[in-house]
Amino acid sequence: MKYNKLVAPVVKWVGGKRQLLPKLEKYIPKVFTTYYEPFLGGGAVLFNIQPQKAIVNDINEELISLYIVVRDNPDELIEDLKKHKNESEYYYNLRKVDRKTDSYSKFTNIEKASRIHYLNKTCFNGLFRVNMAGQFNSPFGSYKNPNIVNEVNIRAVSKYLNEAKIELMCCDYEESLKGIKKGAFVYFDPPYDPISDSASFTGYAKGGFDKNEQIRLKILCDKLDEKGIKFLLSNSATEFITDLYKGYKIETIQAKRSINSRGDERGEVDEVLVRNYE
């Protein structure tokens, strides 16, 4: 299958890896059987390397449902996206639909996917954030001309998801790796360990991701290592994370902080790439 540069993330994602791709690429093995990504998010790495066989997962049900609609119903999704308005009142009315169970349950899968795609493209800073009830709660972004329909991108991603062997899962990240065999490659991009108490952002799915989850993930990495399965992991360069993964190869890289509402606090921050291979 030919590489297609139009295959790119269909949603904006906090902590998305698009800006870090040049740094990440050099650490991704050239040869592997199946690509695994248990925290898919915006899918920047998947869509950049475009493997022929992949098992990808995210705990966020609306996100995975959107990918399934992009794959199976691109024409219907594009048509439905054309009805949306880039207006504050329209935005908030559509945002609160999932607070009304009766209204939301009447939406088709295509309408649900269209809604979340629209909210993502028009919300403040592309902040895909939900509250503890799992309801989208980012404010309106007031952008002049957001790319709501995004037709070329949706069709390219749909074609890729259909032509390659891509399994989309929505479950716990550990569950998504069941049955993994040697020769596979895993890229982990979990919710990051917060660099301060106020910096925590784990609102992309209800429940959050605390230090106990970080430790559970590290134990999973140890199990993969014992099986001889290659993994690469991104996280923040906190003392907790660097200490947790000591014994593995750790590279420190700089990434631009992009979710702070104050422009003067969007500088570069240290992140780490952890791997178990040369």
NUVOTOR-481548 format. One line per field, with one value per residue (C-alpha): residue number from 1; residue in three letters; chain; x, y, z. Coordinates in Angstrom, 3 decimals, m for minus. Each point is the difference from the previous one (the first is absolute). Layout:
// residues N
pos: (NUM;...) $
code: (Ala;...) $
unit: (A;...) $
u: (X;...) $
v: (Y;...) $
w: (Z;...) $
// end
This chain:
// residues 278
pos: (1;2;3;4;5;6;7;8;9;10;11;12;13;14;15;16;17;18;19;20;21;22;23;24;25;26;27;28;29;30;31;32;33;34;35;36;37;38;39;40;41;42;43;44;45;46;47;48;49;50;51;52;53;54;55;56;57;58;59;60;61;62;63;64;65;66;67;68;69;70;71;72;73;74;75;76;77;78;79;80;81;82;83;84;85;86;87;88;89;90;91;92;93;94;95;96;97;98;99;100;101;102;103;104;105;106;107;108;109;110;111;112;113;114;115;116;117;118;119;120;121;122;123;124;125;126;127;128;129;130;131;132;133;134;135;136;137;138;139;140;141;142;143;144;145;146;147;148;149;150;151;152;153;154;155;156;157;158;159;160;161;162;163;164;165;166;167;168;169;170;171;172;173;174;175;176;177;178;179;180;181;182;183;184;185;186;187;188;189;190;191;192;193;194;195;196;197;198;199;200;201;202;203;204;205;206;207;208;209;210;211;212;213;214;215;216;217;218;219;220;221;222;223;224;225;226;227;228;229;230;231;232;233;234;235;236;237;238;239;240;241;242;243;244;245;246;247;248;249;250;251;252;253;254;255;256;257;258;259;260;261;262;263;264;265;266;267;268;269;270;271;272;273;274;275;276;277;278) $
code: (Met;Lys;Tyr;Asn;Lys;Leu;Val;Ala;Pro;Val;Val;Lys;Trp;Val;Gly;Gly;Lys;Arg;Gln;Leu;Leu;Pro;Lys;Leu;Glu;Lys;Tyr;Ile;Pro;Lys;Val;Phe;Thr;Thr;Tyr;Tyr;Glu;Pro;Phe;Leu;Gly;Gly;Gly;Ala;Val;Leu;Phe;Asn;Ile;Gln;Pro;Gln;Lys;Ala;Ile;Val;Asn;Asp;Ile;Asn;Glu;Glu;Leu;Ile;Ser;Leu;Tyr;Ile;Val;Val;Arg;Asp;Asn;Pro;Asp;Glu;Leu;Ile;Glu;Asp;Leu;Lys;Lys;His;Lys;Asn;Glu;Ser;Glu;Tyr;Tyr;Tyr;Asn;Leu;Arg;Lys;Val;Asp;Arg;Lys;Thr;Asp;Ser;Tyr;Ser;Lys;Phe;Thr;Asn;Ile;Glu;Lys;Ala;Ser;Arg;Ile;His;Tyr;Leu;Asn;Lys;Thr;Cys;Phe;Asn;Gly;Leu;Phe;Arg;Val;Asn;Met;Ala;Gly;Gln;Phe;Asn;Ser;Pro;Phe;Gly;Ser;Tyr;Lys;Asn;Pro;Asn;Ile;Val;Asn;Glu;Val;Asn;Ile;Arg;Ala;Val;Ser;Lys;Tyr;Leu;Asn;Glu;Ala;Lys;Ile;Glu;Leu;Met;Cys;Cys;Asp;Tyr;Glu;Glu;Ser;Leu;Lys;Gly;Ile;Lys;Lys;Gly;Ala;Phe;Val;Tyr;Phe;Asp;Pro;Pro;Tyr;Asp;Pro;Ile;Ser;Asp;Ser;Ala;Ser;Phe;Thr;Gly;Tyr;Ala;Lys;Gly;Gly;Phe;Asp;Lys;Asn;Glu;Gln;Ile;Arg;Leu;Lys;Ile;Leu;Cys;Asp;Lys;Leu;Asp;Glu;Lys;Gly;Ile;Lys;Phe;Leu;Leu;Ser;Asn;Ser;Ala;Thr;Glu;Phe;Ile;Thr;Asp;Leu;Tyr;Lys;Gly;Tyr;Lys;Ile;Glu;Thr;Ile;Gln;Ala;Lys;Arg;Ser;Ile;Asn;Ser;Arg;Gly;Asp;Glu;Arg;Gly;Glu;Val;Asp;Glu;Val;Leu;Val;Arg;Asn;Tyr;Glu) $
unit: (A;A;A;A;A;A;A;A;A;A;A;A;A;A;A;A;A;A;A;A;A;A;A;A;A;A;A;A;A;A;A;A;A;A;A;A;A;A;A;A;A;A;A;A;A;A;A;A;A;A;A;A;A;A;A;A;A;A;A;A;A;A;A;A;A;A;A;A;A;A;A;A;A;A;A;A;A;A;A;A;A;A;A;A;A;A;A;A;A;A;A;A;A;A;A;A;A;A;A;A;A;A;A;A;A;A;A;A;A;A;A;A;A;A;A;A;A;A;A;A;A;A;A;A;A;A;A;A;A;A;A;A;A;A;A;A;A;A;A;A;A;A;A;A;A;A;A;A;A;A;A;A;A;A;A;A;A;A;A;A;A;A;A;A;A;A;A;A;A;A;A;A;A;A;A;A;A;A;A;A;A;A;A;A;A;A;A;A;A;A;A;A;A;A;A;A;A;A;A;A;A;A;A;A;A;A;A;A;A;A;A;A;A;A;A;A;A;A;A;A;A;A;A;A;A;A;A;A;A;A;A;A;A;A;A;A;A;A;A;A;A;A;A;A;A;A;A;A;A;A;A;A;A;A;A;A;A;A;A;A;A;A;A;A;A;A;A;A;A;A;A;A;A;A;A;A;A;A) $
u: (0.000;1.412;0.766;m2.577;1.035;m3.679;m0.516;0.199;m1.902;m3.689;m0.266;2.096;1.325;1.607;3.468;m0.265;3.306;m0.074;2.640;2.272;m0.126;3.488;1.484;m2.149;0.599;3.650;m0.858;m2.698;1.299;0.176;m1.351;m2.828;m2.937;m2.898;m0.118;m1.795;m1.090;m2.025;m0.567;m0.925;m1.253;0.343;1.952;2.875;2.587;m2.266;m0.881;3.620;1.507;m3.105;0.743;m1.658;m1.197;m0.918;m2.063;m0.857;m2.054;m1.375;m2.179;m1.935;m3.116;m1.014;3.441;0.049;m3.593;1.105;2.824;m2.426;m2.364;2.936;0.931;m3.490;m2.099;2.228;m2.567;m2.809;2.291;1.165;m3.602;m1.051;2.957;m1.179;m3.053;1.974;0.426;3.037;m2.101;0.202;m3.695;m0.137;3.189;m1.288;m3.386;1.661;2.535;m2.709;m1.891;1.817;m1.363;m3.443;m0.008;m3.230;1.287;3.440;m1.349;m1.925;3.235;1.304;3.656;0.703;m1.654;1.931;3.277;m0.896;m0.792;3.285;2.017;m1.727;0.517;3.667;0.574;m1.771;0.769;2.672;3.527;m1.204;m0.306;m1.756;m1.109;m2.781;m1.294;m0.295;m3.305;1.778;m1.686;1.917;0.579;2.483;m1.110;m0.661;3.155;m1.202;2.166;m0.577;0.045;0.441;0.270;m3.209;m0.628;3.615;m1.055;3.398;1.421;m3.026;0.048;3.760;m0.228;m3.047;1.892;2.969;m2.145;m1.720;3.050;2.315;m0.778;m0.872;m1.917;m1.669;m0.584;m1.596;1.078;2.589;3.480;1.262;m2.884;0.951;3.368;m1.375;1.463;2.886;2.895;3.710;0.742;m2.717;0.757;m1.904;m0.132;m1.413;m1.200;m1.866;m1.383;3.161;1.154;m0.766;3.046;m1.853;m3.224;m1.726;1.302;m1.899;m2.022;m1.679;m3.427;m0.092;m1.925;m1.877;1.992;3.417;3.455;1.819;3.386;m1.379;m0.957;3.510;1.425;m2.407;1.132;3.659;m0.676;m1.594;3.119;2.126;m2.151;0.457;3.740;0.146;m1.715;2.509;m2.654;1.225;m1.772;0.400;m1.689;m0.519;m0.525;0.906;3.544;m1.002;2.225;m2.735;0.038;3.784;0.409;m2.804;1.625;3.642;1.691;m1.580;1.403;m1.320;0.368;m1.057;m1.608;m1.608;m3.669;m2.089;m2.665;m3.207;m2.962;0.824;m2.460;2.732;2.187;3.071;m0.163;0.050;3.765;1.947;m0.164;2.100;m1.527;1.557;0.037;0.522;0.917;1.343;2.028;2.968) $
v: (0.000;3.387;2.604;2.808;3.371;1.027;m2.616;2.134;0.424;0.830;1.518;2.446;m1.673;1.218;m1.522;m0.945;m1.100;1.819;2.557;m2.741;m2.328;0.895;m0.902;m3.108;m1.419;m0.783;m2.274;m2.026;m3.401;m0.402;m3.555;m1.453;m2.354;1.841;3.565;0.499;3.353;m0.423;3.778;1.109;3.552;2.047;m2.800;2.181;m2.787;m2.653;2.267;1.067;m3.495;m1.580;m3.644;m2.747;m1.793;1.681;m0.441;3.391;0.882;2.858;0.021;2.977;m1.543;3.070;0.213;m3.650;0.304;2.979;m2.036;m2.827;2.432;1.569;m3.504;m1.298;3.079;2.840;1.342;0.161;1.593;2.698;0.823;0.243;2.240;2.545;0.858;1.352;3.719;1.728;1.896;0.117;m0.637;m2.887;m1.460;0.034;m1.397;m2.915;m0.472;m0.475;m2.654;m2.820;1.395;m0.936;m3.761;m0.085;2.463;m1.593;m3.546;1.068;0.978;m2.503;m1.070;2.335;2.938;m0.770;m0.123;3.217;1.703;m0.918;0.898;3.394;0.681;m0.943;2.314;2.988;m0.318;2.041;m1.166;m3.376;m1.090;m3.383;0.043;m1.776;0.302;m2.864;m1.021;m0.364;3.089;2.310;3.266;2.166;3.605;1.481;1.093;3.002;m0.889;1.935;m2.873;m3.457;m2.969;m1.678;m2.216;m1.029;m2.100;m0.795;m1.130;m2.159;m1.777;m0.658;m1.437;m2.082;m1.474;m0.886;m1.607;m2.113;m1.028;m0.851;m2.582;2.367;m1.307;2.759;m0.852;1.822;m1.616;0.149;0.452;m3.274;m1.908;1.350;m1.789;m3.464;m2.582;2.229;m1.954;0.552;2.035;2.548;3.603;2.040;3.792;1.286;3.589;m0.029;3.026;1.647;0.129;3.634;2.247;1.858;m0.450;2.619;m1.359;m3.268;m0.592;m3.377;1.168;m1.682;m2.890;m0.264;m1.557;1.565;m1.577;0.219;m1.224;m3.482;m0.206;1.130;m2.802;m2.553;1.120;m0.400;m3.560;m0.698;1.363;m2.368;m2.943;1.020;0.306;m3.500;m1.309;1.812;2.363;3.484;3.003;3.769;2.213;3.779;1.790;3.163;0.242;m0.039;m1.527;m2.578;m1.209;0.032;m1.935;m2.426;m0.923;m0.040;m2.987;0.814;2.359;3.499;2.953;3.496;2.118;3.435;0.469;3.135;0.374;0.905;m0.248;2.857;2.843;2.537;0.370;0.957;m3.352;m2.125;m0.523;m3.200;m2.740;m3.116;m3.332;m3.450;m2.816;m3.375;m3.108;m3.533;m0.410;1.563) $
w: (0.000;m1.024;2.693;m0.044;1.470;0.238;2.724;3.147;3.299;m0.468;3.484;1.989;3.122;3.197;0.138;m3.674;m1.478;m3.343;1.021;1.399;m3.008;m1.323;3.414;0.453;m3.468;0.558;2.939;m1.758;m1.190;m3.781;0.127;2.119;m0.544;1.658;1.314;3.318;1.434;3.230;0.499;m3.507;0.589;m3.187;m1.681;m1.264;0.246;m1.562;m2.922;m0.444;m0.247;m1.618;0.916;m2.032;3.136;3.274;3.143;1.461;3.051;2.051;3.095;m1.396;m1.566;m2.010;m1.558;m1.101;m1.249;m2.097;m1.558;m0.784;m1.755;m1.902;m1.156;m0.813;m0.873;m1.245;m2.520;2.569;2.586;m2.429;m0.927;3.638;0.872;m2.584;2.101;2.973;0.744;1.451;2.543;3.776;0.710;m2.494;1.543;3.584;m1.005;m1.770;2.794;2.633;m1.999;1.820;3.300;m1.278;m0.325;m2.007;m2.621;m0.336;m0.286;m3.124;m1.769;m2.538;0.219;m2.935;1.809;3.196;m1.944;m1.826;3.313;1.685;m3.129;m0.166;3.728;m0.298;m2.968;1.549;3.727;1.765;m0.867;m1.308;3.608;m0.118;3.632;1.847;3.567;2.494;m1.616;m3.348;m1.507;m2.341;1.876;m1.941;m0.719;m3.450;m1.804;m2.051;m3.009;m3.203;m2.464;1.587;m2.375;1.163;m3.044;m0.633;m3.002;m1.569;3.340;0.893;m3.382;0.202;3.518;m0.978;m2.950;2.201;2.726;m2.658;m2.013;2.894;2.691;2.849;3.002;2.058;3.654;2.927;3.249;2.774;m1.488;1.490;m1.581;m3.440;0.174;0.754;m2.358;m1.097;m1.482;m0.396;m3.119;0.810;0.981;2.598;0.277;3.306;0.274;3.332;1.835;1.299;3.602;0.992;0.374;2.788;1.966;m2.151;m3.307;0.055;m3.142;m0.135;m1.110;m3.393;1.598;3.285;2.806;m0.469;0.180;3.322;1.262;0.695;m3.684;m0.984;2.144;m1.528;m3.463;0.972;1.222;m3.400;m1.722;2.115;m1.151;m3.646;0.545;1.498;m3.152;m2.239;m1.395;m0.908;1.522;m0.179;2.590;0.247;3.290;1.862;1.361;3.666;2.648;0.623;m3.630;m0.482;3.240;m0.917;m3.334;1.109;m1.628;m3.377;m2.627;0.713;m2.387;1.030;m2.722;m0.076;m0.828;m0.314;2.659;m1.821;2.392;2.327;m0.560;0.688;m3.058;2.044;1.816;m3.126;m0.081;m0.565;2.597;0.434;m0.940;0.027;m2.507;1.661;m1.994;0.497;m3.224;m1.805) $
// end
